[in-house]
Amino acid sequence: MQPSDAHAKPLSGGDEQLLAALLESMDAALCAFDQDGLVTHWNTEAARILGWSADDAVGRRGLAGWAVRSADADELMARLLGVMKGPGRQVHEFALLTKDGHRVLVRAQTAAVTAPDGQPVGVYCAFSEVHAQIDLERSIALSDALFQEASWGVVLIDADLRPAVVNSCAARALRTGREALLGRPLAEVLGQGVEELENALHHVLSEGAPTAPLDLWVTLRGEGEGAQRYCWRSGFVRLGSPLGEEPVPLGVGWLFEDITDTKAAEQEASQLRFRTNQLRRAANAGAECEDPMEAATGYLDYALAGFADDGLIDVMGAGGKLVRAAGTPGGPGPCLPVASGGIPVPYEEGHPALQSVERLGSVRAADLSPEQAALRRWPEGTMYGLCSVLRSRGRTLGVVTFLRGAGRRPFDRADAAYAEDVAARVAAALDMAALLNRRR
């Protein structure tokens, strides 16, 4: 309610009590003057800032000698009372004196108080310390910058875990418009990773923000099977209302940055270090084996760690048929030579192992059904296969096969390159075994 409206009709006793309660509960300091400069109102916040109580202030004429230096008082009161001569509000900055003699710089908003006939009868002045006002303006400026210019995604999530405000960067990352996302459940725009995000939001609402950012892997709805996974480094802040005696959760501020490329590079580097170390260990172990076939199966054992669930070695037999030479058992265990070797594996035309021999390279198979896995003579539960040809001294010696179950991802190009490194070592060991057998 504007001060001019407050005088539109006479105030009843209840109205006066309500007005007094409103003045006392204001966050801003407020004082009022009649048209002669007599202080008529002085609220609790004004007393808190300056130390002068309402009893000290109300009834004094002007501010000279107590709340303002005498040298500045006439000019200041002229400015404050001058608002009665024009419409609207005015903003001023000036120094006031506290009861203990310190100066406080305040920013004030003044406006005329009018009678029912429209004639000015006084002035009200709402003020706050300049540093508090600057803090507020900085907070508002920060909010505006986050939602207009920030390179991080920023989403305000309400207590029902629905977006309330979304900045442009976040909307681009979520492949949607800023307005289109508001009020929608997160599960409508996020696929994998939405449960982890919602758990994090619940934790922030109940316990507070985590001490360190979280790396969340997510996929987006609408991108179908094989959707790209994104890694978003996420930070959270709990939003509480300052108006209650105890902070009331208003929601969560979620800030995130897409670090998919960085994370992928880190993982690739870590994977490469591990695989290189495995090859080195396999080479050291193979150098100690008297039996080249033992070295070949050892290479496969080292390669399987963190790479595949099962491994098979098929060698070229009579008539160009592939013969099972070694493999892992149905459960966990080392790669072992097949006791009853010499019997061709009944691979049908188009089998990935046969394609690998024909192409002299690697062939991948993905998303196999149980029937397809059985048709390829692979263990139950196999979903992904990778076959690499075994070559040594310009000759094809066979095929090495790596198999993964449903709990793993499909083989990719980097996996195929690693399998070819392993195949080269296995082929060299098999070639040596064949040479020793011929000499015997």
C-alpha positions in Angstrom: 0.0 0.0 0.0 1.3 3.4 -0.9 1.4 6.1 1.8 -0.9 8.2 -0.2 -3.4 5.4 -0.2 -3.1 4.9 3.5 -4.8 8.3 4.0 -7.6 7.7 1.6 -10.0 7.2 4.5 -9.7 7.7 8.3 -7.9 4.8 10.0 -9.8 2.7 12.6 -8.1 1.5 15.7 -7.5 -1.9 14.1 -6.1 -0.2 11.0 -3.7 1.7 13.1 -2.5 -1.4 14.9 -2.0 -3.2 11.5 -0.1 -0.2 10.1 2.1 -0.1 13.2 2.8 -3.9 13.0 3.7 -3.5 9.3 6.1 -0.7 10.0 7.8 -2.6 12.8 8.2 -5.8 10.7 9.7 -4.1 7.7 13.2 -5.2 6.6 14.0 -1.6 5.7 14.4 1.2 8.1 11.6 3.8 7.9 11.1 7.2 9.3 8.4 9.8 8.4 8.1 13.5 8.7 5.2 15.9 8.6 5.3 18.9 6.3 7.2 20.9 8.9 9.9 18.3 9.2 8.7 16.8 12.6 9.6 13.1 12.9 6.3 11.2 13.2 7.4 7.5 12.7 10.6 5.6 13.5 10.6 1.8 13.1 12.6 -0.9 14.7 15.0 -1.3 11.8 15.8 2.4 11.9 16.6 2.0 15.6 18.8 -1.1 14.9 20.8 0.7 12.3 21.3 4.0 14.1 20.9 3.1 17.7 18.3 5.9 18.2 15.1 4.4 19.6 11.6 5.6 18.6 11.4 7.5 21.9 14.6 9.3 21.0 13.4 10.2 17.5 9.7 10.7 17.3 8.7 14.3 18.1 12.1 15.9 17.1 12.1 18.5 14.4 14.5 17.5 11.7 17.6 15.5 12.1 20.1 18.2 13.0 22.5 17.6 15.8 21.5 14.0 16.5 21.0 11.8 13.4 22.8 14.2 11.0 25.7 16.6 11.4 24.5 20.1 12.0 26.5 21.4 9.0 24.6 19.0 6.7 21.2 19.0 8.2 19.6 22.0 6.4 20.6 20.9 3.0 19.5 17.3 3.7 16.1 18.2 5.1 15.5 20.4 2.1 16.1 17.5 -0.2 13.9 15.2 1.9 11.0 17.6 2.2 11.4 18.7 -1.4 9.8 15.5 -2.6 6.4 16.9 -1.6 6.7 19.4 -4.5 6.9 16.8 -7.2 5.3 13.4 -8.2 6.9 10.0 -7.7 9.8 8.8 -5.6 13.3 10.0 -5.3 16.5 8.1 -4.3 19.2 9.7 -2.2 22.5 8.7 -0.6 23.7 10.5 2.5 25.4 10.0 5.8 23.5 9.6 9.1 24.9 9.5 12.7 24.5 6.6 15.1 23.8 7.2 18.7 27.4 6.5 19.6 28.7 9.0 17.0 29.6 6.9 14.1 28.7 7.8 10.5 26.6 5.4 8.4 26.2 5.8 4.7 22.6 5.0 3.7 20.6 4.8 0.5 17.1 6.2 0.9 13.9 6.2 -1.1 11.5 9.1 -0.3 8.0 9.9 -1.4 5.3 12.3 -0.4 2.4 11.3 1.9 -0.8 12.9 0.8 -4.2 13.7 2.4 -7.5 12.5 0.9 -7.7 15.8 -1.1 -4.3 15.1 -2.6 -2.4 17.7 -0.7 1.0 16.7 0.6 1.1 16.3 4.4 4.5 14.9 4.9 7.2 12.6 3.7 8.2 9.0 4.3 11.8 7.9 4.0 12.8 4.2 3.7 16.5 3.6 4.0 19.1 0.9 4.4 22.9 0.8 4.8 24.6 1.2 1.4 26.7 -1.9 1.9 23.6 -4.0 2.5 22.0 -2.5 -0.6 25.2 -3.1 -2.6 25.2 -6.8 -1.4 21.6 -7.1 -2.6 22.4 -5.6 -5.9 25.4 -7.8 -6.3 23.3 -10.9 -5.5 20.7 -9.8 -8.1 23.5 -9.1 -10.7 25.1 -12.5 -10.0 21.7 -14.2 -10.5 21.2 -12.3 -13.8 24.7 -13.1 -15.0 24.2 -16.8 -14.2 21.0 -17.0 -16.1 22.1 -14.9 -19.1 25.9 -15.2 -19.6 27.2 -18.2 -17.6 29.1 -20.9 -19.5 27.8 -23.4 -16.9 24.4 -24.8 -17.0 22.2 -23.5 -14.2 18.9 -24.9 -13.2 16.8 -24.0 -10.1 14.9 -27.1 -8.9 11.9 -26.6 -6.7 11.1 -28.8 -3.7 9.1 -31.2 -6.0 12.3 -31.8 -8.1 11.0 -29.9 -11.1 12.9 -27.1 -12.9 11.7 -23.6 -11.9 14.3 -21.5 -13.8 16.7 -22.7 -16.5 19.5 -20.7 -18.1 20.4 -20.8 -21.8 23.4 -23.1 -21.4 21.4 -25.7 -19.5 18.6 -25.6 -22.1 21.1 -26.3 -24.8 22.6 -29.2 -22.9 19.2 -30.7 -22.3 18.2 -30.1 -25.9 15.1 -28.2 -25.0 13.8 -24.6 -24.6 14.1 -22.7 -21.4 10.3 -22.3 -21.0 9.5 -25.8 -22.3 11.4 -27.4 -19.4 9.7 -25.5 -16.6 7.6 -27.7 -14.2 8.3 -30.9 -16.1 9.7 -34.0 -14.2 13.4 -34.5 -14.9 12.7 -38.0 -16.1 10.9 -36.5 -19.1 14.2 -35.1 -20.5 16.8 -37.4 -18.9 17.2 -41.1 -19.4 20.1 -42.9 -17.7 21.4 -41.0 -14.7 18.1 -39.4 -13.7 17.9 -41.5 -10.5 21.4 -40.5 -9.5 20.6 -36.8 -10.1 17.3 -37.0 -8.1 19.0 -38.8 -5.2 21.6 -36.0 -5.1 18.8 -33.4 -5.1 17.0 -35.2 -2.3 20.2 -35.3 -0.3 20.8 -31.6 -0.8 17.3 -30.7 0.3 17.5 -32.9 3.5 21.2 -32.8 4.4 22.8 -29.9 2.5 25.2 -29.7 -0.5 28.0 -32.2 -0.9 31.5 -31.1 -0.2 32.8 -31.7 -3.7 31.3 -31.7 -7.2 29.7 -34.9 -8.6 30.4 -36.3 -12.0 27.0 -37.6 -13.3 26.8 -39.7 -16.4 23.4 -39.1 -18.2 21.7 -39.7 -21.5 18.9 -37.6 -23.0 15.4 -38.8 -23.8 14.5 -39.0 -27.4 17.9 -40.0 -28.7 16.9 -43.7 -28.9 19.0 -46.8 -28.4 22.7 -46.2 -28.3 22.2 -42.6 -27.1 25.4 -40.8 -26.3 26.3 -40.6 -22.6 27.3 -37.2 -21.2 29.4 -36.5 -18.1 28.2 -33.4 -16.3 30.3 -32.2 -13.4 27.6 -31.0 -11.0 27.6 -28.7 -8.0 24.6 -28.1 -5.8 23.4 -25.4 -3.3 20.4 -25.6 -1.1 18.1 -22.6 -1.4 16.4 -21.4 1.8 14.0 -18.6 2.5 15.4 -15.9 4.8 11.9 -14.9 5.9 11.3 -17.7 8.3 12.8 -18.2 11.8 14.3 -21.4 10.4 15.4 -21.6 6.8 12.6 -23.1 4.7 13.9 -25.1 1.7 12.8 -23.5 -1.5 14.7 -25.9 -3.7 18.1 -26.6 -5.1 20.4 -24.7 -7.4 22.0 -27.2 -9.8 25.1 -26.0 -11.7 26.8 -28.3 -14.2 29.4 -28.3 -16.9 29.8 -30.8 -19.7 33.1 -32.6 -19.3 32.3 -35.5 -21.5 35.3 -35.0 -23.8 37.7 -34.5 -20.9 36.4 -37.5 -19.0 36.5 -39.7 -22.1 40.2 -38.6 -22.6 41.0 -39.4 -19.0 39.3 -42.8 -19.3 41.0 -43.6 -22.6 44.4 -42.7 -21.1 43.8 -44.8 -18.0 42.6 -47.7 -20.1 45.6 -47.4 -22.4 48.0 -47.4 -19.4 46.3 -50.5 -18.0 46.3 -52.4 -21.3 49.9 -51.5 -22.0 50.9 -52.7 -18.5 49.0 -56.0 -19.1 50.8 -56.6 -22.4 54.1 -55.9 -20.7 53.3 -58.4 -17.9 52.1 -60.9 -20.4 55.4 -60.6 -22.4 57.5 -61.0 -19.2 55.5 -64.1 -18.2 55.6 -65.6 -21.7 59.4 -65.2 -21.8 59.6 -67.7 -18.8 57.4 -70.3 -20.6 59.2 -73.3 -22.1 56.0 -74.3 -23.9 55.0 -71.7 -26.6 51.4 -72.9 -26.3 51.4 -72.0 -22.6 52.7 -68.6 -23.5 49.8 -68.2 -26.0 47.2 -69.0 -23.5 48.9 -66.8 -21.0 48.7 -63.8 -23.3 45.0 -64.4 -23.6 44.6 -64.6 -19.8 46.3 -61.3 -19.3 44.2 -59.7 -22.1 40.9 -60.8 -20.6 41.4 -58.8 -17.4 39.0 -55.9 -17.5 38.5 -56.5 -21.2 36.3 -59.5 -21.9 34.5 -62.4 -20.1 35.7 -65.3 -22.3 38.4 -65.9 -24.8 38.8 -68.6 -27.6 41.8 -69.6 -29.7 41.0 -71.4 -33.0 43.8 -72.5 -35.2 43.8 -73.3 -38.9 43.5 -77.1 -39.5 43.5 -79.3 -42.5 41.4 -78.1 -45.4 41.3 -74.6 -44.0 38.9 -75.5 -41.2 39.2 -73.7 -37.8 40.0 -76.1 -35.0 39.5 -75.1 -31.3 42.9 -75.0 -29.7 42.2 -73.3 -26.3 39.6 -71.4 -24.5 38.2 -70.3 -21.1 35.7 -72.6 -19.3 32.1 -71.7 -18.9 32.8 -70.0 -15.6 35.8 -67.9 -14.3 39.1 -69.6 -14.9 42.3 -69.5 -17.0 42.5 -70.2 -20.7 43.3 -73.9 -21.1 44.3 -76.0 -24.2 41.5 -78.2 -25.5 42.3 -81.8 -24.7 40.4 -83.2 -27.7 41.8 -80.9 -30.3 41.8 -81.6 -34.0 38.0 -81.5 -34.4 36.9 -78.6 -36.6 34.5 -76.1 -35.0 31.2 -76.2 -36.9 31.1 -72.5 -37.8 28.4 -71.6 -40.3 29.0 -69.4 -43.3 29.1 -65.7 -42.3 30.4 -66.5 -38.8 32.5 -63.5 -37.5 35.6 -65.8 -37.1 35.4 -66.8 -40.7 34.9 -63.2 -41.8 38.0 -62.3 -39.8 40.0 -64.8 -41.7 38.7 -63.7 -45.0 39.3 -60.0 -44.3 42.6 -60.5 -42.5 41.4 -58.1 -39.7 38.9 -57.8 -36.9 35.2 -58.3 -37.0 32.7 -57.2 -34.2 29.3 -58.6 -33.4 26.8 -56.8 -31.1 23.4 -57.2 -29.4 23.2 -61.0 -29.8 20.2 -62.8 -28.7 20.6 -66.2 -26.9 19.7 -68.0 -30.1 22.3 -66.0 -32.1 25.0 -66.7 -29.5 24.2 -70.4 -29.6 24.2 -70.4 -33.4 27.8 -68.9 -33.3 28.9 -71.6 -30.9 29.6 -69.0 -28.2 28.9 -69.5 -24.4 25.4 -68.8 -23.0 24.9 -65.2 -22.1 27.2 -63.8 -24.8 26.0 -60.5 -26.2 29.1 -59.0 -27.8 31.9 -60.7 -29.8 35.2 -59.6 -31.3 37.3 -61.8 -33.6 40.9 -61.0 -34.7 42.9 -62.9 -37.2 46.1 -64.6 -36.1 48.9 -63.8 -38.5 52.6 -64.6 -38.4 55.3 -64.6 -41.1 52.7 -63.7 -43.7 50.5 -66.7 -43.0 47.1 -67.0 -41.3 47.3 -69.3 -38.3 43.8 -68.9 -36.9 41.5 -66.6 -35.0 41.3 -65.3 -31.4 37.8 -64.4 -30.1 36.9 -62.2 -27.2 33.3 -62.4 -25.8 31.4 -60.1 -23.4 28.1 -60.6 -21.6 25.1 -58.3 -20.9 26.8 -56.5 -18.1 29.4 -54.9 -20.5 29.3 -52.5 -23.3 29.9 -53.4 -27.0 33.4 -53.6 -28.4 34.6 -50.5 -30.1 37.5 -49.5 -32.4 39.9 -49.1 -29.5 39.0 -52.6 -28.3 39.6 -54.0 -31.8 43.1 -52.3 -31.9 43.9 -53.9 -28.5 42.7 -57.3 -29.6 44.9 -57.0 -32.7 48.0 -56.3 -30.4 47.1 -59.4 -28.4 46.5 -61.5 -31.5 50.0 -60.6 -32.9 51.6 -62.0 -29.7 49.4 -65.1 -29.6 50.1 -65.7 -33.3 53.9 -65.5 -32.7 53.6 -68.0 -29.8 51.5 -70.4 -31.9 53.9 -70.1 -34.8 56.8 -71.1 -32.4 54.7 -74.0 -31.1 54.2 -75.3 -34.6 57.8 -75.1 -35.5 58.8 -77.1 -32.4 56.2 -79.7 -33.1 57.6 -80.2 -36.7 61.1 -80.5 -35.3 60.0 -83.2 -33.0 
